[in-house]
Amino acid sequence: MARPPRSTSGADIGSNGPGSPPPGGTPAGAGGESKRDRIIAAFLALLAERSFEEIGLGEIAVRADVSLADLRGEFRSKLTILAAHIKDIDRRVLAGGDADMAAEPARERLFDVLMRRIEVLTPHKQAVRSLLCSARRDPLLGLALNGMAVRSQQWMLTAADIPAAGSKGMIRAQGLAVLFARVLQTFVNETDPAHARTMAALDRQLGRAQRCSGILDELCRWVPSPGRFPFPSWRRRRSEPDIDDAPAAAI
């Protein structure tokens, strides 16, 4: 199995680092957090306690200690708060790249990027669990989340140096969004801080994606297409056998 990514400290995950400006551009308060950051943190805290559909904008404002006017000035809706959080997650994953991975096969690079994403998401595991449950109940929310996930996975593919542009890049990103959503089902039920079951689930999912990619490549050989580029040929390189994790806990 691919080596696990470098561990990231809680301070790195939960903040922008000492002296860094708030990402939203709003003035920071006495505690160093901007209104934008407080609103996102309040929303995630509420999401860990109840479902997405039960959270009101007024509750978010109270938890963040901001006025409704300030909340409206920063965000249009709960979905835009969530989109801002996902953008912050993307930024933290992209900032944690490992130059040593550049010489590794594409599958190993992608594994490393997605495990970095798991690490960054770990403090928000309960919020992720709640959101997954809400998305299963609400198809419209599921569609909105899928759009956000596809945009994020385009960045993850790019971070792994796998082409993500054009229609085929979009197909890759959509497939990766579905793949990662399946891995999250294991992640939200994992108690091991080393993420052993999550790593095994991700490895298996990438193996399936690799096999599907090979099938599509073979089919594309018979379909002339000017300017066509193949799907990434993820070569499997492992120094030890696959790890079969224990059956996933009930969602």
TORGU-317423 format. One record per residue (C-alpha): residue number from 0; x, y, z. Coordinates in nm, 2 decimals, always signed. Example, Ala and Ser with C-alpha at 12.3 -4.5 7.8 and 13.67 -1.06 7.14 Angstrom:
// TORGU-317423
<seq = 0 c1 = +1.23 c2 = -0.45 c3 = +0.78> $
<seq = 1 c1 = +1.37 c2 = -0.11 c3 = +0.71> $
This chain:
// TORGU-317423
<seq = 0 c1 = +0.00 c2 = +0.00 c3 = +0.00> $
<seq = 1 c1 = +0.11 c2 = +0.35 c3 = -0.06> $
<seq = 2 c1 = +0.28 c2 = +0.53 c3 = +0.22> $
<seq = 3 c1 = +0.06 c2 = +0.74 c3 = +0.44> $
<seq = 4 c1 = +0.09 c2 = +1.11 c3 = +0.39> $
<seq = 5 c1 = +0.27 c2 = +1.33 c3 = +0.64> $
<seq = 6 c1 = +0.07 c2 = +1.40 c3 = +0.95> $
<seq = 7 c1 = -0.06 c2 = +1.75 c3 = +1.00> $
<seq = 8 c1 = -0.08 c2 = +1.91 c3 = +1.34> $
<seq = 9 c1 = -0.41 c2 = +2.02 c3 = +1.47> $
<seq = 10 c1 = -0.29 c2 = +2.38 c3 = +1.47> $
<seq = 11 c1 = -0.21 c2 = +2.36 c3 = +1.10> $
<seq = 12 c1 = -0.55 c2 = +2.20 c3 = +1.02> $
<seq = 13 c1 = -0.76 c2 = +2.44 c3 = +1.23> $
<seq = 14 c1 = -0.60 c2 = +2.77 c3 = +1.14> $
<seq = 15 c1 = -0.42 c2 = +2.96 c3 = +0.87> $
<seq = 16 c1 = -0.10 c2 = +2.98 c3 = +1.07> $
<seq = 17 c1 = +0.05 c2 = +3.26 c3 = +1.29> $
<seq = 18 c1 = +0.03 c2 = +3.60 c3 = +1.12> $
<seq = 19 c1 = -0.17 c2 = +3.48 c3 = +0.82> $
<seq = 20 c1 = -0.46 c2 = +3.70 c3 = +0.71> $
<seq = 21 c1 = -0.81 c2 = +3.56 c3 = +0.73> $
<seq = 22 c1 = -0.90 c2 = +3.40 c3 = +0.39> $
<seq = 23 c1 = -1.22 c2 = +3.59 c3 = +0.37> $
<seq = 24 c1 = -1.06 c2 = +3.93 c3 = +0.39> $
<seq = 25 c1 = -1.28 c2 = +4.05 c3 = +0.68> $
<seq = 26 c1 = -1.11 c2 = +4.20 c3 = +0.98> $
<seq = 27 c1 = -1.01 c2 = +3.96 c3 = +1.25> $
<seq = 28 c1 = -1.16 c2 = +3.99 c3 = +1.60> $
<seq = 29 c1 = -0.98 c2 = +4.00 c3 = +1.93> $
<seq = 30 c1 = -0.94 c2 = +3.62 c3 = +1.91> $
<seq = 31 c1 = -0.77 c2 = +3.64 c3 = +1.57> $
<seq = 32 c1 = -1.06 c2 = +3.49 c3 = +1.38> $
<seq = 33 c1 = -1.25 c2 = +3.68 c3 = +1.12> $
<seq = 34 c1 = -1.63 c2 = +3.69 c3 = +1.11> $
<seq = 35 c1 = -1.61 c2 = +3.46 c3 = +0.81> $
<seq = 36 c1 = -1.41 c2 = +3.21 c3 = +1.01> $
<seq = 37 c1 = -1.64 c2 = +3.23 c3 = +1.31> $
<seq = 38 c1 = -1.95 c2 = +3.17 c3 = +1.09> $
<seq = 39 c1 = -1.80 c2 = +2.87 c3 = +0.92> $
<seq = 40 c1 = -1.69 c2 = +2.72 c3 = +1.26> $
<seq = 41 c1 = -2.03 c2 = +2.79 c3 = +1.40> $
<seq = 42 c1 = -2.20 c2 = +2.62 c3 = +1.11> $
<seq = 43 c1 = -1.98 c2 = +2.31 c3 = +1.13> $
<seq = 44 c1 = -2.04 c2 = +2.29 c3 = +1.51> $
<seq = 45 c1 = -2.41 c2 = +2.30 c3 = +1.45> $
<seq = 46 c1 = -2.39 c2 = +2.05 c3 = +1.17> $
<seq = 47 c1 = -2.21 c2 = +1.80 c3 = +1.41> $
<seq = 48 c1 = -2.51 c2 = +1.83 c3 = +1.64> $
<seq = 49 c1 = -2.80 c2 = +1.82 c3 = +1.40> $
<seq = 50 c1 = -2.90 c2 = +1.77 c3 = +1.04> $
<seq = 51 c1 = -2.84 c2 = +2.03 c3 = +0.77> $
<seq = 52 c1 = -3.21 c2 = +2.09 c3 = +0.71> $
<seq = 53 c1 = -3.27 c2 = +2.17 c3 = +1.08> $
<seq = 54 c1 = -3.01 c2 = +2.44 c3 = +1.11> $
<seq = 55 c1 = -3.14 c2 = +2.80 c3 = +1.08> $
<seq = 56 c1 = -2.94 c2 = +3.10 c3 = +0.98> $
<seq = 57 c1 = -3.03 c2 = +3.27 c3 = +1.30> $
<seq = 58 c1 = -2.88 c2 = +2.99 c3 = +1.50> $
<seq = 59 c1 = -2.56 c2 = +3.02 c3 = +1.30> $
<seq = 60 c1 = -2.54 c2 = +3.40 c3 = +1.37> $
<seq = 61 c1 = -2.60 c2 = +3.34 c3 = +1.75> $
<seq = 62 c1 = -2.33 c2 = +3.06 c3 = +1.76> $
<seq = 63 c1 = -2.08 c2 = +3.28 c3 = +1.57> $
<seq = 64 c1 = -2.16 c2 = +3.59 c3 = +1.78> $
<seq = 65 c1 = -2.24 c2 = +3.80 c3 = +1.47> $
<seq = 66 c1 = -2.55 c2 = +3.99 c3 = +1.37> $
<seq = 67 c1 = -2.78 c2 = +3.87 c3 = +1.09> $
<seq = 68 c1 = -2.66 c2 = +4.16 c3 = +0.89> $
<seq = 69 c1 = -2.30 c2 = +4.05 c3 = +0.92> $
<seq = 70 c1 = -2.39 c2 = +3.70 c3 = +0.84> $
<seq = 71 c1 = -2.58 c2 = +3.81 c3 = +0.52> $
<seq = 72 c1 = -2.28 c2 = +4.03 c3 = +0.43> $
<seq = 73 c1 = -2.05 c2 = +3.73 c3 = +0.43> $
<seq = 74 c1 = -2.28 c2 = +3.45 c3 = +0.29> $
<seq = 75 c1 = -2.60 c2 = +3.41 c3 = +0.10> $
<seq = 76 c1 = -2.71 c2 = +3.08 c3 = +0.24> $
<seq = 77 c1 = -2.60 c2 = +2.77 c3 = +0.43> $
<seq = 78 c1 = -2.48 c2 = +2.62 c3 = +0.10> $
<seq = 79 c1 = -2.24 c2 = +2.91 c3 = +0.04> $
<seq = 80 c1 = -2.11 c2 = +2.87 c3 = +0.40> $
<seq = 81 c1 = -2.05 c2 = +2.50 c3 = +0.32> $
<seq = 82 c1 = -1.88 c2 = +2.60 c3 = -0.02> $
<seq = 83 c1 = -1.65 c2 = +2.83 c3 = +0.16> $
<seq = 84 c1 = -1.55 c2 = +2.56 c3 = +0.41> $
<seq = 85 c1 = -1.48 c2 = +2.32 c3 = +0.12> $
<seq = 86 c1 = -1.27 c2 = +2.58 c3 = -0.05> $
<seq = 87 c1 = -1.07 c2 = +2.62 c3 = +0.27> $
<seq = 88 c1 = -1.02 c2 = +2.24 c3 = +0.28> $
<seq = 89 c1 = -0.90 c2 = +2.24 c3 = -0.08> $
<seq = 90 c1 = -0.66 c2 = +2.51 c3 = +0.00> $
<seq = 91 c1 = -0.51 c2 = +2.33 c3 = +0.30> $
<seq = 92 c1 = -0.47 c2 = +2.01 c3 = +0.10> $
<seq = 93 c1 = -0.30 c2 = +2.19 c3 = -0.19> $
<seq = 94 c1 = -0.07 c2 = +2.37 c3 = +0.05> $
<seq = 95 c1 = +0.05 c2 = +2.04 c3 = +0.20> $
<seq = 96 c1 = +0.20 c2 = +1.89 c3 = -0.12> $
<seq = 97 c1 = +0.50 c2 = +1.66 c3 = -0.09> $
<seq = 98 c1 = +0.76 c2 = +1.71 c3 = -0.36> $
<seq = 99 c1 = +0.90 c2 = +1.36 c3 = -0.30> $
<seq = 100 c1 = +0.58 c2 = +1.22 c3 = -0.45> $
<seq = 101 c1 = +0.64 c2 = +1.37 c3 = -0.79> $
<seq = 102 c1 = +0.83 c2 = +1.06 c3 = -0.91> $
<seq = 103 c1 = +0.57 c2 = +0.81 c3 = -0.79> $
<seq = 104 c1 = +0.30 c2 = +0.66 c3 = -1.02> $
<seq = 105 c1 = -0.02 c2 = +0.85 c3 = -1.07> $
<seq = 106 c1 = -0.22 c2 = +0.62 c3 = -0.84> $
<seq = 107 c1 = +0.03 c2 = +0.67 c3 = -0.56> $
<seq = 108 c1 = +0.02 c2 = +1.05 c3 = -0.60> $
<seq = 109 c1 = -0.36 c2 = +1.05 c3 = -0.59> $
<seq = 110 c1 = -0.36 c2 = +0.82 c3 = -0.29> $
<seq = 111 c1 = -0.13 c2 = +1.07 c3 = -0.11> $
<seq = 112 c1 = -0.35 c2 = +1.37 c3 = -0.20> $
<seq = 113 c1 = -0.67 c2 = +1.21 c3 = -0.09> $
<seq = 114 c1 = -0.53 c2 = +1.09 c3 = +0.24> $
<seq = 115 c1 = -0.41 c2 = +1.44 c3 = +0.30> $
<seq = 116 c1 = -0.77 c2 = +1.55 c3 = +0.25> $
<seq = 117 c1 = -0.89 c2 = +1.28 c3 = +0.50> $
<seq = 118 c1 = -0.64 c2 = +1.42 c3 = +0.76> $
<seq = 119 c1 = -0.77 c2 = +1.78 c3 = +0.71> $
<seq = 120 c1 = -1.13 c2 = +1.66 c3 = +0.74> $
<seq = 121 c1 = -1.07 c2 = +1.46 c3 = +1.06> $
<seq = 122 c1 = -1.16 c2 = +1.74 c3 = +1.30> $
<seq = 123 c1 = -1.49 c2 = +1.78 c3 = +1.12> $
<seq = 124 c1 = -1.58 c2 = +1.40 c3 = +1.11> $
<seq = 125 c1 = -1.92 c2 = +1.44 c3 = +1.29> $
<seq = 126 c1 = -2.02 c2 = +1.73 c3 = +1.05> $
<seq = 127 c1 = -1.92 c2 = +1.51 c3 = +0.75> $
<seq = 128 c1 = -2.13 c2 = +1.22 c3 = +0.89> $
<seq = 129 c1 = -2.43 c2 = +1.45 c3 = +0.94> $
<seq = 130 c1 = -2.40 c2 = +1.60 c3 = +0.59> $
<seq = 131 c1 = -2.38 c2 = +1.25 c3 = +0.43> $
<seq = 132 c1 = -2.70 c2 = +1.15 c3 = +0.61> $
<seq = 133 c1 = -2.88 c2 = +1.47 c3 = +0.50> $
<seq = 134 c1 = -2.77 c2 = +1.42 c3 = +0.14> $
<seq = 135 c1 = -2.91 c2 = +1.07 c3 = +0.13> $
<seq = 136 c1 = -3.25 c2 = +1.21 c3 = +0.24> $
<seq = 137 c1 = -3.25 c2 = +1.52 c3 = +0.02> $
<seq = 138 c1 = -3.17 c2 = +1.46 c3 = -0.35> $
<seq = 139 c1 = -3.14 c2 = +1.84 c3 = -0.42> $
<seq = 140 c1 = -2.89 c2 = +1.88 c3 = -0.15> $
<seq = 141 c1 = -2.71 c2 = +1.57 c3 = -0.28> $
<seq = 142 c1 = -2.69 c2 = +1.73 c3 = -0.63> $
<seq = 143 c1 = -2.55 c2 = +2.06 c3 = -0.48> $
<seq = 144 c1 = -2.29 c2 = +1.87 c3 = -0.28> $
<seq = 145 c1 = -2.20 c2 = +1.67 c3 = -0.59> $
<seq = 146 c1 = -2.12 c2 = +1.99 c3 = -0.78> $
<seq = 147 c1 = -1.90 c2 = +2.11 c3 = -0.50> $
<seq = 148 c1 = -1.73 c2 = +1.77 c3 = -0.48> $
<seq = 149 c1 = -1.65 c2 = +1.76 c3 = -0.85> $
<seq = 150 c1 = -1.49 c2 = +2.11 c3 = -0.84> $
<seq = 151 c1 = -1.28 c2 = +2.00 c3 = -0.54> $
<seq = 152 c1 = -1.18 c2 = +1.67 c3 = -0.71> $
<seq = 153 c1 = -1.06 c2 = +1.87 c3 = -1.02> $
<seq = 154 c1 = -0.82 c2 = +2.04 c3 = -0.78> $
<seq = 155 c1 = -0.72 c2 = +1.71 c3 = -0.62> $
<seq = 156 c1 = -0.65 c2 = +1.56 c3 = -0.96> $
<seq = 157 c1 = -0.44 c2 = +1.86 c3 = -1.06> $
<seq = 158 c1 = -0.25 c2 = +1.83 c3 = -0.73> $
<seq = 159 c1 = -0.17 c2 = +1.47 c3 = -0.82> $
<seq = 160 c1 = -0.05 c2 = +1.58 c3 = -1.17> $
<seq = 161 c1 = -0.34 c2 = +1.40 c3 = -1.34> $
<seq = 162 c1 = -0.51 c2 = +1.60 c3 = -1.63> $
<seq = 163 c1 = -0.84 c2 = +1.75 c3 = -1.51> $
<seq = 164 c1 = -0.93 c2 = +1.98 c3 = -1.80> $
<seq = 165 c1 = -1.19 c2 = +1.93 c3 = -2.07> $
<seq = 166 c1 = -1.47 c2 = +1.69 c3 = -2.09> $
<seq = 167 c1 = -1.26 c2 = +1.39 c3 = -1.99> $
<seq = 168 c1 = -1.11 c2 = +1.58 c3 = -1.70> $
<seq = 169 c1 = -1.47 c2 = +1.64 c3 = -1.59> $
<seq = 170 c1 = -1.55 c2 = +1.27 c3 = -1.62> $
<seq = 171 c1 = -1.24 c2 = +1.19 c3 = -1.41> $
<seq = 172 c1 = -1.34 c2 = +1.45 c3 = -1.14> $
<seq = 173 c1 = -1.70 c2 = +1.31 c3 = -1.13> $
<seq = 174 c1 = -1.58 c2 = +0.96 c3 = -1.09> $
<seq = 175 c1 = -1.33 c2 = +1.06 c3 = -0.82> $
<seq = 176 c1 = -1.61 c2 = +1.25 c3 = -0.64> $
<seq = 177 c1 = -1.82 c2 = +0.93 c3 = -0.63> $
<seq = 178 c1 = -1.51 c2 = +0.73 c3 = -0.52> $
<seq = 179 c1 = -1.43 c2 = +0.96 c3 = -0.24> $
<seq = 180 c1 = -1.79 c2 = +0.97 c3 = -0.12> $
<seq = 181 c1 = -1.77 c2 = +0.59 c3 = -0.08> $
<seq = 182 c1 = -1.44 c2 = +0.63 c3 = +0.11> $
<seq = 183 c1 = -1.60 c2 = +0.88 c3 = +0.34> $
<seq = 184 c1 = -1.86 c2 = +0.62 c3 = +0.45> $
<seq = 185 c1 = -1.57 c2 = +0.43 c3 = +0.60> $
<seq = 186 c1 = -1.40 c2 = +0.74 c3 = +0.73> $
<seq = 187 c1 = -1.69 c2 = +0.86 c3 = +0.94> $
<seq = 188 c1 = -1.72 c2 = +0.53 c3 = +1.12> $
<seq = 189 c1 = -1.35 c2 = +0.48 c3 = +1.18> $
<seq = 190 c1 = -1.21 c2 = +0.51 c3 = +1.53> $
<seq = 191 c1 = -0.85 c2 = +0.43 c3 = +1.46> $
<seq = 192 c1 = -0.66 c2 = +0.77 c3 = +1.45> $
<seq = 193 c1 = -0.42 c2 = +0.61 c3 = +1.20> $
<seq = 194 c1 = -0.71 c2 = +0.57 c3 = +0.95> $
<seq = 195 c1 = -0.61 c2 = +0.21 c3 = +0.87> $
<seq = 196 c1 = -0.96 c2 = +0.11 c3 = +0.74> $
<seq = 197 c1 = -1.00 c2 = +0.44 c3 = +0.55> $
<seq = 198 c1 = -0.66 c2 = +0.39 c3 = +0.38> $
<seq = 199 c1 = -0.76 c2 = +0.03 c3 = +0.29> $
<seq = 200 c1 = -1.09 c2 = +0.15 c3 = +0.15> $
<seq = 201 c1 = -0.93 c2 = +0.42 c3 = -0.05> $
<seq = 202 c1 = -0.67 c2 = +0.17 c3 = -0.19> $
<seq = 203 c1 = -0.95 c2 = -0.07 c3 = -0.30> $
<seq = 204 c1 = -1.15 c2 = +0.21 c3 = -0.46> $
<seq = 205 c1 = -0.85 c2 = +0.34 c3 = -0.65> $
<seq = 206 c1 = -0.78 c2 = -0.02 c3 = -0.77> $
<seq = 207 c1 = -1.13 c2 = -0.04 c3 = -0.91> $
<seq = 208 c1 = -1.09 c2 = +0.30 c3 = -1.07> $
<seq = 209 c1 = -0.76 c2 = +0.18 c3 = -1.23> $
<seq = 210 c1 = -0.93 c2 = -0.13 c3 = -1.38> $
<seq = 211 c1 = -1.22 c2 = +0.08 c3 = -1.51> $
<seq = 212 c1 = -0.97 c2 = +0.32 c3 = -1.66> $
<seq = 213 c1 = -0.80 c2 = +0.04 c3 = -1.84> $
<seq = 214 c1 = -1.13 c2 = -0.08 c3 = -1.99> $
<seq = 215 c1 = -1.21 c2 = +0.27 c3 = -2.11> $
<seq = 216 c1 = -0.87 c2 = +0.30 c3 = -2.27> $
<seq = 217 c1 = -0.92 c2 = -0.02 c3 = -2.46> $
<seq = 218 c1 = -1.26 c2 = +0.10 c3 = -2.58> $
<seq = 219 c1 = -1.12 c2 = +0.44 c3 = -2.69> $
<seq = 220 c1 = -0.87 c2 = +0.26 c3 = -2.92> $
<seq = 221 c1 = -1.16 c2 = +0.19 c3 = -3.15> $
<seq = 222 c1 = -1.31 c2 = +0.54 c3 = -3.15> $
<seq = 223 c1 = -1.10 c2 = +0.79 c3 = -3.35> $
<seq = 224 c1 = -1.11 c2 = +1.13 c3 = -3.18> $
<seq = 225 c1 = -0.88 c2 = +1.42 c3 = -3.28> $
<seq = 226 c1 = -0.69 c2 = +1.56 c3 = -2.99> $
<seq = 227 c1 = -0.80 c2 = +1.27 c3 = -2.77> $
<seq = 228 c1 = -0.58 c2 = +1.20 c3 = -2.46> $
<seq = 229 c1 = -0.61 c2 = +0.87 c3 = -2.27> $
<seq = 230 c1 = -0.73 c2 = +0.83 c3 = -1.92> $
<seq = 231 c1 = -0.44 c2 = +0.81 c3 = -1.67> $
<seq = 232 c1 = -0.27 c2 = +0.47 c3 = -1.68> $
<seq = 233 c1 = -0.25 c2 = +0.41 c3 = -1.31> $
<seq = 234 c1 = +0.02 c2 = +0.14 c3 = -1.27> $
<seq = 235 c1 = -0.01 c2 = -0.06 c3 = -0.96> $
<seq = 236 c1 = +0.31 c2 = -0.07 c3 = -0.75> $
<seq = 237 c1 = +0.29 c2 = -0.22 c3 = -0.41> $
<seq = 238 c1 = +0.56 c2 = -0.37 c3 = -0.19> $
<seq = 239 c1 = +0.31 c2 = -0.56 c3 = +0.02> $
<seq = 240 c1 = -0.02 c2 = -0.73 c3 = -0.05> $
<seq = 241 c1 = -0.36 c2 = -0.56 c3 = -0.03> $
<seq = 242 c1 = -0.51 c2 = -0.50 c3 = +0.31> $
<seq = 243 c1 = -0.87 c2 = -0.62 c3 = +0.36> $
<seq = 244 c1 = -1.03 c2 = -0.41 c3 = +0.62> $
<seq = 245 c1 = -1.30 c2 = -0.52 c3 = +0.86> $
<seq = 246 c1 = -1.66 c2 = -0.49 c3 = +0.75> $
<seq = 247 c1 = -1.78 c2 = -0.13 c3 = +0.76> $
<seq = 248 c1 = -1.99 c2 = -0.03 c3 = +1.05> $
<seq = 249 c1 = -2.35 c2 = +0.06 c3 = +0.99> $
<seq = 250 c1 = -2.40 c2 = +0.41 c3 = +0.86> $
